[in-house]
Amino acid sequence: MLNWKAKIQAGLILIFVGWATPVLSSPLHILIDVRGNVEVKKAEWKRFDKAESGITLSGEDKVKLGSNASLMIYCSDQNKRVVEGPGTYLVSEKCLPGKPTIRLCPSCNNDTRRLFGVKEEGLKQLPYLISPRNTYVFNNPLTIRWNEVFGATLYKVKFELGGWERETKKTQIVYDGELEPGEWYSIIIEADNGATSSEVDAQNSWFQVLKDEEAKILREQVAAIKGQELSREQEGLVLAYFYRGNELNFEAIQVLEGLVKSKSQIATVYQLLGDIYLQVGLILMAKDVYQQGLALTMEEENKEVKAMIQWGLGEIEYLLDNKNGAVKWLEKAKVNYFALGKLLNKKEKDLIKKVFGGN
């Protein structure tokens, strides 16, 4: 039987093989500015709904503009397209075919990284790794962060490769060793009260360093995004989607945490950060940021972003073994999805069966 290290290595080969043979996924177009009466209808919806900044679009989706309305789409090929004038348009009419650089992330639907059945109270007592985890990283100095444990006064941080080890009284430390391009690393955090991240979090506490050639290509694309005339929030959302699509979760989280810290009023910022937290197994942090995003939505609105946040909260309560909480949030999400005319996909239906017992 494979031990956890071997399983991680095997998983990395499958997840990150995309550099040798590019992972094919749908290109993402991002709605970054909405002015006036603008509605959107995604291909899987049955009706139009009010558009909001930060949502992603495919070429098959439609946008409808009223009088004096306009919008700006950041297309997957890194070109901005302004749409003006009343009428209904296919996104593919505005985002022309080109080499896509912003795509769906290859492993966004990978549920194996999420903890299941761990009570919230128990999880709070562990010094689980916050960053970098489940991610590619550039070969830059890294700040390692972990969860603060009540009663702990000293933490030991250990790299399983290379023997790097440090102690600190804080909940973060800068890695001052050397990183090898292409190499993967796993991190263990031990608190002086006996709690350790490896108790339940070993499969999540790893990262891989980009190879030099791969990093060069991505840095150039990042520079191209930053060189365009975008607002801080627009640039942050575009970068976050770009990083996520390239498994650079460490970078995506840093960008989105910065927007949250600056009190962004775009609900999509919180929804996307919650999604990434959930993807990499940071379920308590996902719960907190989802709730912040939900507070920005209006009670009477039936928006996709609101439904996605509610669905994420339902998943989290299920993972924390809180069935009543899971039922509450999934029911709310279903209502909002139904209002949009969106049908549940297989993954969503499977979760409903697990939570509702086949209903």
Beta strands, then each sheet from edge to edge (+ up, - down):
strand 1: 29-35
strand 2: 38-41
strand 3: 49-50
strand 4: 56-57
strand 5: 62-65
strand 6: 70-74
strand 7: 80-84
strand 8: 87-90
strand 9: 129-131
strand 10: 135-137
strand 11: 142-146
strand 12: 155-159
strand 13: 165-168
strand 14: 172-175
strand 15: 184-191
strand 16: 206-209
sheet 1: 4+ 1- 6+ 7-
sheet 2: 3+ 2- 5+ 8-
sheet 3: 9+ 11- 14+
sheet 4: 10+ 16+ 15- 12+ 13-
end
